[in-house]
Amino acid sequence: MINFGKPMHFVSRIDHAQAQTPTAYAGHSAGFTRAGYVDRAMGSVHMGVGVCAMARGGSVDPHLHSFEESFYVLEGSARLTAGGETHTVSAGHFGLIPTGVPHAWNHTGEGVVRWLEMQAPQPRPGGAAAGADTFFSDHDSAGGAEARFGYFDESQLPQPGGASQMEGFNPTTGVAIKMFVDRSFGAIHQSLFLIQYMPGAKIDAHDHTFEESYLIVKGRVQATADGKSYDLGPADVIWTGVGCVHSFANVGAEPVRWIETQAPLPPAKEIFRFEQDWTHTR
């Protein structure tokens, strides 16, 4: 049940066996499924996030959206055609597909390719009353916008003591952030990045004016949201809504990493509201 006006969070786990072909893609795709983990059903109003999968021989026909989309390839390799150009993307590749840019997926390699897919503003619920926001067409209505691509490898993680890559975030001991999609990358509605906590690292309780989602990809982290604690590991996900007070700590012996999304796009300043900064007023 959605408790409007109250801070919210939601914890779940990616189950590839439960992934389904989205209704809008029926008849326009082959071997394509999506396991969603953030949508309006859990209280989100700003983002739609999930893990897409495509089997060998799979494809998604050319289409475009009336929302902005970003992605990060988790495993495997596929071909992504966007704006008339075809790119081979594999684990570590990320990109931004602006609103209205036609794109298509094709997988002719071995195994399964999986990628995190972030959509903002949040896709409509579907149905005639809501109106469509995904259109299977190669007609470019983007007004000159172009898809952008990048690749992450280990050497790109900021070194201890280095400058933060996130606007408005001061470097914190043991925490490294590698930005993928943000304002500087051309995004209008969202951000997408990797964050790593070394053993002993933590960020104190805080909240935001935007939503966040976290897909754990390595290690384990102790998460606290709205006063409840969770021990999260690979394939676990947590979403925090606007005003949800949350914190993270790596209490283990190995680094922990997750892929994080934010929407709406955070402001350039006052991104964090830390509880400890206001204790002197009590």
N, C-alpha and C positions, 0 to 999 in steps of 0.2 A: 504494500500500500504506500502511496506517495504522501508524505507528510509535508505539505506545502508550508514554507516559511521556517522550516527547521533544518539545521545542518544535516547532511546525509552522506552516507558512503555505502558501498556495495562491494562484497568480496565474492569471487567465484573462481572457477578453474577452467582452462581451455580443455574441451573434450572433442578431439577431432572426429570421434565416432558419431557425434551428434550434429556435425556440420551439415548444412543443407544448401541447396541451390536457391539463392534469393528469388522471390516470386517474379520480380521484374526481369530476371535474366533467363527465365524459362523460355525455351525456344530460340534463345540468342546465344547460348553457350553450350559447351560440352566438357564434361569432366571437371566442372568448376563448382566449388562449395565455399561456404563462409560460416565460421563459428563466431558469432557476434558476442562481445562481452561488455559493451556499453551502448545503451539505447534508452529510449524514454520509459521502457518498462521498469527500469531500476531507478528512475528519477532524473536522469539526465535530460537537459533541455538544449544543450549546445553542441554535442558531438555524437557521432556514431563510430564505434571502433570494433574491429574484429580481425580474425586471422583467416585469410583466404588460402585455399589450396587448389591445386590443379594437377591432375594426373597426366601422364604421358599421352600426347595426342589431344590434350584438352585445348580449349580456346574460349575466348569471349569476343563476340563480334564488335566492330567499331561502335562506340557510344560516347555520349557526353553527359555531364551533370550540370544542374543549376546550383551546385555547391562545389567547394574546393576539396581536393583529395590529395593526401600524401601517402607514401608507402615506405616500408623498410623490409627488404628481403631477408627472411630468417634462415631458409635453407633451399637448396636446389637452384635451378637456373631456368629462365624463360626469356621469351622475346616480348618486348613491350613497344608497340607502335604508338607514338603520341605526336600530334601535330604534323603527321606525314613522315616522320623519321622513325626508324626502327632501331632499338637498342637491346643488346643482350644484357640482362640484369641477373646477378647471382647474389649469394649470401654476402651481406655487407653493403649492397647497393641501396640507395634511397632516392626519393624524388618527390617533386611537387607537380601536380597536374591542376592548373588553374581552372576556375569555373569556365565551362563551355568549350574546353579543349577536347577534341575527339581522341580516343585512345582505344587500343585493343590488345588483348593478351593471347599468346600462343606458346605452347609447350611441346617441343618435339624431342627433348632429351630424356634421360633416364630418371626413374624415381618420381617423387612428388616435389613440386615447388610450393613453398609457403611464404606468404608475406603478410606483414601487419598492414592494415588499411585503416586510415584515419580520415573521417569526413566531417567537414564543418562549413557552414552551419549544418545542424543535424538534419539528416534526410527526413522527408515527410513520411508519415505512417503508411501511405498508400491508399488506394481507393479513389473513386471519382470525386468525393467531396474534398479530399485533401489536395488533389492535383498531382500530376507527375513531376518528378525531378530528375529522372534518368531517361535518356532518349537514345534509342539505337539508330544512330545516323553518323555519317562521317562529315556532315556539314559543320564547318567551323563557325561558331558564334562567339568566339572568345575575344573578338575585338583586338587582335594582335598579341594577346598573351601567349607565352610559350612555356612548355613543360621544361623543368630543370632536373638535372640528375647529379648525383654525387656518390662517392664510395668511401666507406670507413674501413680503416685498418688500425691495428694496435698502436702504431706510431703517432696517431692523431690524438690520443688521449692527452689532455693537459698534464704537464709535469707538476709535482708537488711545489707549491709556492708560486705557480704561474698564474697569469691573469685568467679570470673567469670568462667563459664563452657566452654566458647567459646575461642578458641585460638586467641590471639591477640586483645581481646576486654576487655577494662578496665571497671570495674563495674561502672554503671551510676545510680544515685539516682532514685529509683522508677522503675527501669527496672530489671526484672529477666529473665534469660534464662535457660531452661532445655534442654540440648543436648540429642538427641535420637540416631541419626546416624551421625557419623563423622569418622575422621581418627582413633581415638582410638577404635572405634567399628568395624573397619575392612573395612570401605568404601574406595573406590579408586576414585570414580568420583563425589561424592555428599555429602551433609549434609542435615539433617532433624531435626528440633527442635521446641520447643514451646517457645514463648516469651510473657511476660506479662508487660504491662505498668500500673502503678498505676495512679490515678488522679493527673494531673499536670506533669507527667513524659514526657520527650521528648528526642529525639536524633536529633542533628542538621544536616543540609544539608551535604550530603556526596555522594560518589559514590564508585564503586568497579570494579575489573577486572573480575567479574563473574556475572552471572544472579541470580536473586532471585524471588521467588513467595511467596505470602502471602494469606492464607485463614483465614478470620476473623471467629472466633468461639464464641466470647463472647464480649459484650460491643461495643463501637464505638471509632473510631480513626480518627483524622484529618491527612490525608496523602497528601504530596506534591511531585510531580514528574515532572521534566522538567518544573518547574514554574507553574504547574496547581495543584489546590487543590481539594481534594475529601473528603467527609464525608462517611466513610465506616463502615458497621455493619455486623452482622452475615450473612454468605453465600456470602458476597462480596469478590472479589479477585482482587489482583493487581500483575502484573509482571513488574519487572524493568530489563532492559537490561544493558549490559556492558556500563559504562560511564553515565548512567542516574543519574542525581543528584536528590536525594530524601531525605525526612525526615518524621518523625512521631511525633505526639503530642497527648496526651490524655487530652482533654479540658473538659471532662465530669466529673461526680461524681462517676463513677463506674470503676473498672479495665477493661482493654481491653486485649484480648488474641488472638493470631493467631498462626497457624502452618506455619512455614516457610521452604522453600527449597532453596538450593544453588547448582549451578553447573557452571563450574567445581568446584571441591573441593577447597575451599579457601586456600591460602598459610598460613603458620604458623605465618607470620608477615606482617605488612602493609596491613591489611584487609580493613581498612577504609581510605578514603582520604577525610578529612573534609575540607570544604570550608574555615572555619574560621582559619584554621592553615596556610593558605597561603595569608591572607589579608595583612600581613605586607609587601609583595613584590610588592603591587600595588602602 
